[in-house]
Amino acid sequence: MRTKDVRVGETYRCEVPFALPYRRYRPETMGDSWWPLSWLRGTYFPLSVVDVDTAARTAHGLVMRASTRVTVELTEDQAQEAGLPPGGGYRVSGMLLDGEGEPVELPRIGTLTVPLRWLHPVDTPVSTSHHDASVRQIP
């Protein structure tokens, strides 16, 4: 999309190209998004724009995905009951399961910076070469 067409607060379909030439999509421009975007080549996903950098022609946006992974901080009482030394700031990480042992998915919000040219109105047809990134659960 063109810079003047992208609006903060709107959601667009982001289509990541199959090739990400280093000279065009440098980490200096893409920031921390460069690595996760390399895993998203050839996919599309909804991106809610929160900021537009007109000089770099990029959009910073929010991506919602689902995850079964959780991290819980233990209270001092819980750490003591588990036999852990006090003052450790302990956390437990793992997969959240329901009563039958099935994974439970929780929503997660991530941020990405993408070139404006990758954004498309959500009501336009998806490129036939791209597939839905929500299947990969990477963003």
N, C-alpha and C positions, 0 to 999 in steps of 0.2 A: 504494500500500500504506500501511498505517498504520505509524507510527513504531515501535511495539512489535513489529511483525512482521518488520522488516528486520534481518538479522543480518550482522555483519562477517564476511567470509570466504566468504559465499555469492554465487552468481552469479544475476542476475535479468535478465529481458528489459526493456530500457528502451524505451518508446514515446514519442517526442517528438511533441507535438501540432503540428498544422498552423499554428496561430496562437500567437505568443509575445508577448502584450501586455506592453509595457514596464513598466507599473505593477505587474504581478504577478511578472515574471521580470527583475528589475533586475540590472545588472552587480555591484552591491554584494553581492547574495545569491549569484549564480551565479559570481562571480569570472571567471577567465580562460576559463571554459567558455561564457560567453554568446555569443561570436562563433562558435565551431565548432558550437554547438547551433543557431544560426540557419540554418546550412547543412544541418542534419539534420532539419528540420521534416518531419513525415509519415513518418518512418522508425522502424525498431526495430533494436536491436543488443544483444548480451549485455554486461552490465556487472558486474564483480566488485567488490563493495563492500569498501572498506578503512577507511571511517570514516563515522559517522552524526552529523550535527549536529541534535540534537533541538530546539533552539531555532529554527533556521531551517527545520527539516523538510526537510533535504537529505541526500543521500548523495554521498560522494566515492568514485569508483571507477576501476578500470582497464579499458581497452578494448584488445583486441588486433585489429590489422589487418595487412594485407600491403602492402608497398611495394617498388618496384623501385629507389627512390632510395637512394644510398649516399654517404657522405662518408668520405674516407680522408685522414689526416694524413701528410704527407710527412716522412721522416727528413731530417736535415741532408745526408746523402750523396745521397739522391734529389733534393733541391732543388739541390744543387751540380751533379749530373749533368745536370739540366734547364737549367742556366745561370742559376739564380735567385740573387740576393744572399743571403748567409748571414743566419741569425737572423730569418727572416721568419715562421716558424710557418705554413707553407703547408698548405692543404687542397685536395683535388680532390673536387668533387661532380658527380654525374651518375647515369645509369641503369646498373644492373648487367645485363650481357648474358652469355649462355652462349656456347659455342664456335660455335654456329650463328647467333648474332646475335639470339636470342630473349631477351626480358626474363626475369629471375629474380626471383621475389618472396621477400622476407625478412620475418619477423614483426617488428612494431613494437608497442610498448606506449605508450598515451597515457592521460592522466587527464582525467576530467570530473567536474563537480559538477552533480547533477540533483535536482529535487524528488522526494521520496519517492513522490508520487502517480503518477509516470511508471513506477515499477517494478512488474513483474508476475512471478509465478513462471514459470520457463521451460517448465513442463509444461502451462501454460494456453494456450488458443487465442489466436493473434495477431489483433489488430483487422484486419478486412478492408480498411480504408482505408489501412493502413500498408504500406510495402515495406521489404525488407531493406537496411540501410545498407551492408552489406559490398560491395554492387555499386558504391556511390559511393566507397568507400575514403576517407572523410573523417575519422572520429573519430581 
